[in-house]
Amino acid sequence: MQIEGIENFGNNFITRTNTQTETRTDAFEKFFDEAIGLIDQTNSIHKQAQQKQIDFITGRTDDIIGLTMAQSRASSAIQFTSQVTSKILNAYQEIMRISI
């Protein structure tokens, strides 16, 4: 999947309804599925960049621009995933600090 798909991360699991039709478990499952999807997308983008690099090194292709763009896309995806992971961990730590 391309990096453009990552910009919609988070929009799919936020629902704004006046009725309480979703349970907390359903919301967490959707969030968890989105997080796993983000990691899978990042992994796929990284593998594509690695394959382009191998193809360039072995002489199968001479597309240096495609290689550079794939590496840049992979770097951006990894940075984005890292930042999202950091925010999730910070939110978890804040929740754990709340006294009941």
C-alpha positions in Angstrom: 0.0 0.0 0.0 1.2 3.5 -0.7 2.0 6.1 1.9 -1.0 8.2 0.9 -3.2 5.6 2.6 -1.7 6.4 6.0 -2.9 9.9 6.1 -6.4 8.6 6.9 -5.2 6.7 9.9 -7.6 7.2 12.8 -10.5 8.5 10.8 -12.0 5.1 10.3 -12.5 4.2 14.0 -14.0 7.5 15.2 -17.7 7.4 15.0 -20.0 10.2 16.2 -23.4 8.9 17.0 -25.8 10.0 19.7 -26.8 6.5 20.5 -24.6 4.1 22.5 -24.6 1.3 19.9 -20.9 0.5 20.2 -19.4 -1.0 23.3 -16.0 0.0 24.5 -14.6 -3.3 23.4 -15.7 -2.6 19.8 -14.0 0.8 19.8 -10.8 -0.7 21.2 -10.9 -3.5 18.6 -11.3 -1.0 15.8 -8.5 1.1 17.2 -6.2 -1.9 17.6 -7.0 -3.1 14.0 -6.1 0.3 12.7 -2.8 0.3 14.6 -2.0 -3.1 13.3 -2.9 -2.0 9.8 -0.6 1.0 10.1 2.3 -1.3 11.1 1.5 -3.6 8.2 1.4 -0.7 5.7 4.7 0.6 7.0 6.3 -2.9 6.7 5.0 -3.3 3.2 6.4 0.1 2.1 9.7 -0.7 3.7 9.9 -4.1 1.9 9.2 -2.4 -1.4 12.0 0.1 -0.8 14.4 -2.8 0.1 13.4 -4.7 -3.1 14.1 -1.6 -5.2 17.4 -1.2 -3.5 18.4 -4.8 -4.2 17.2 -4.5 -7.8 19.4 -1.4 -8.2 22.4 -2.9 -6.6 22.2 -6.1 -8.6 21.8 -4.2 -11.9 18.2 -5.3 -12.6 17.2 -1.7 -12.9 18.8 1.7 -13.2 15.9 3.8 -11.9 17.7 5.8 -9.3 14.8 8.3 -9.0 12.3 5.5 -8.2 14.8 4.1 -5.7 15.2 7.5 -4.0 11.4 8.0 -3.9 10.8 4.6 -2.4 13.4 5.1 0.3 12.0 8.5 1.1 8.5 7.1 1.3 9.7 4.3 3.6 11.5 6.7 5.8 8.4 8.9 6.1 6.2 5.9 6.9 8.6 4.7 9.6 8.8 8.1 11.2 5.0 8.5 11.1 4.6 5.0 12.7 7.1 5.8 15.3 5.4 9.1 16.2 2.0 7.4 16.4 3.4 4.7 18.6 5.0 7.2 20.9 1.7 9.1 21.2 -0.2 5.9 22.0 2.3 5.0 24.7 2.2 8.5 26.2 -1.6 8.3 26.3 -1.5 5.0 28.0 0.9 6.3 30.6 -1.4 9.3 31.3 -4.4 6.9 31.7 -2.4 4.8 34.1 -1.6 7.9 36.2 -5.3 8.7 36.7 -6.4 7.7 40.2 -9.7 6.0 40.6 
